[in-house]
Amino acid sequence: MSTTLDPSTTEPAAAGATSPGRGWVLAGVGAGLAGIVSMVGSSLVDAVYDPANSGDAEAIAESMSEQVPQILVFHTATMLSCALLVVFTAGLHRQLRRRTGADSLVPGVAALGLGLVATAQLLGAGLTTEFAFAFAAPDDAFVPETIAFFGHWVGTVPWLWGAAGLTALAMASATFKQSAYPRWIGWTSAVLGGLTAFFMISPAQYMAGMTGPVWLLVISLGLLRTVRES
């Protein structure tokens, strides 16, 4: 019995396995949009930052109990962005491996940067369900001081998009040194990525939440034009 494989039965499968789609790029677009909504939602959960509640844990808890819709919007957008970001990261890593040298550090740095962002989003929204349900329980279901802590958590941890700056700078390097992308993608990544990375290492690290999602959205839209060339 012959063990020779018929090429006609294997080539289509191989071609299908190596032909990249654009689903991962669309996931990046969705992650960027959801990330922006997440930042807006976080900003609206502002009871702990309201000067009228300054230093008064009970007033903070009372004010935040009226912000449950904003909390739920924040939670949903953050977790959606987190999930989509994982898909985008995997696709970007695959594309960079194909477009850069075999020994290049760019794919790994790019993937690790966005992986850290996804982790921050996962943790940033990790307490929302606990407190959203607590507000619907009797008044003694929570300690006011914990609500104040929760308000600071929502206003800080999900904003840790700084590591996206490392991904952006890695893409800029791949563009200018290895011609992996059009130069406008390189310059956009260099400018927004540099600013995002600067925020990461500065005391104003939470400002990265204002630039990271925007970079992701712009670059993902640009990458929609590159997947057909992979």
C-alpha positions, 0 to 999 in steps of 0.5 A: 500500500502506497504512503505517498500523499496526493498533493491535491488533497493537502495543498488547499488545507495548507493554504487555508491554514496560512492565509491570515484573516482580518478578524483579529484586526477587527478585534483591535478596532473593537478593543480600541472603541471599547477602551475609550468607552471604558475610560469615559465610564470610569470618569463618570464613576466620580463620587470619590472625586467630588469635592462635595464628598471630600473626606466623607466616606458615607457621602461617597457611598451614598453618591456612588449608590446612584452611579450603578448604571455608570459602573455597569457601563464601565465594567462591560466596556472594560471587560469587552476591551480586555477580551478583544485585546487578547485576540488582537494581540495574538494576531499582531504577534503572528503578523510581526513574526512574519514581517520582522527578522527571525531573531527580532524582539519586536513581536515579543515586546509588542505582545507583552505590552498589550498583555499587560494592558489586558491584565490591567483591564481585567483587574480594573473591572474585577471589583465592580460586580461585588460593589454593584450588587452591594448597592442593591442590598441592605444599607449595612451590606458594605462599609462606606470606607470600602466604597471610597477605596473602590472609587479610587480603584476604578479611577486608576487601575483601568487607566494603566494603558502605559504598556501599550506604548511599548507595543507602539514603539515596537511597531515603530521600530519594525516600520523604520528598521525593517519596513514592516508597515507603511511609514504613517503607521510608524510615525503614528506609533512613534508619537502616540506610543512615545507619549503613552510610554512617557506617561507610564514611567511618569507620576501621571501614569493614568494619563496613558488611558487617554492615549493608549486606546486612541492609538489602538483604534487608529492603528487597527483601522490602518492595519485593516489595509495590511492584512491582505498583503500578509 
